[in-house]
Amino acid sequence: MLVTFTTKSHADITMFGDVAKQLLDIMGMSGNVPGAIRPEDIPEALERLKQAVADDPGEDEGSDDDDDRKVSLSHRAWPLIELLGAAQRDGNVVMWDRYGG
């Protein structure tokens, strides 16, 4: 499953469902698809996501095996952080749904 995040303030962002649900959980959302965040709830969700990124140790730099490398939380969350920031700036709702509705 793919999940697309939308707001009037930013281009749509599509990501794998498991990643989207992980990020929604970090933000304090239910993880249900479809869903939405009201403009007044965006600052707290955005702060939770930024804090999780700051607390994440990132990739294991000691691994030489490409199969063992994981995409860091900051790389996965960055597009959503940008989208949430734009929505917060403009006072717009953020919605998400399965890709293609």
N, C-alpha and C positions, 0 to 999 in steps of 0.2 A: 504494500500500500504506500502511496505517496500522499503527502499532506501539503497543501498550499496555504500560506499565510498571505492575507491581503489587507490593505489599508489604502485610503485615498492619497496618502502622503508619500508613498514609496512603491517601487516596482514589486510585483508579487515574488514570493520566495517559496520554492518547492523543495521539500526534503523527504527522505525516507521516513515512514511512519514511526518506526522505533525511535529514531533520533528526535523527531518532533514530539513524541510523547515524553521522552526523557526531559527535553527542554521545558515542556509545559509543566511537568511535575516540579522541576526546579523553580519555576516561576510561581508555584502555588496554585496552578490551575488543575482541574479535574483530570485532564488528559483525554476527555471525551472529544470525539470528532464527529460532527462539526462543533464549533465553539466560538466564543468571542470574549474580548476584554474591553470593558468600557473605558473611555478616556481617563476617568478619575482613578482607575485601578492600574493603569499602565506604570506610573512611577514606582510603585512597590514591586511589581513583576519585573520591571527592568533592573531595579536595584538587586533583587534576588539573583537574577541571571548574571549580572556583572560580578557579584560577590562569589558566585560559584566558579566563574571563570578565574577570578583572582586566586581562589583557594585551590584550583586544580593544579597538580604537579606537572601536567603535560605529558608529552611523549617520553618514553624510556630512551634516553640518548645513548645508552650503552649497548643497544641491540644493533647488530649488523644484518640481521635477517629481515628482509623487506616484509615477509609474511607476519612477523611479530609486531610490526609498527601499527600503532593505533592513531586515528585522527584525534587530535586533542579536542577537548571541550571548547577551547577558545576558537578553534577553526570551525567547529560545527555551529557555535552560538553566534559568531560575529555577524552574519547576515541578519539574523533575527534581532540582535541588539540594535543594528542600524535601522531596521524597520520600526521597532518599538520607539526608538528615539525620534524618528521622523513623525510618527503618529502622536507622540507626546507633545512635540513642538507645535503641531497643528491642531491638537485637540480632537483627533479622529479615533474612531473605534478600530480595533484590530480583530479580524475574523480569520478562522481557519476551517478548512473542509478537505475532504478527500480530493485529490487532483482530478479535475474534470467534473466536480460536483458529485 
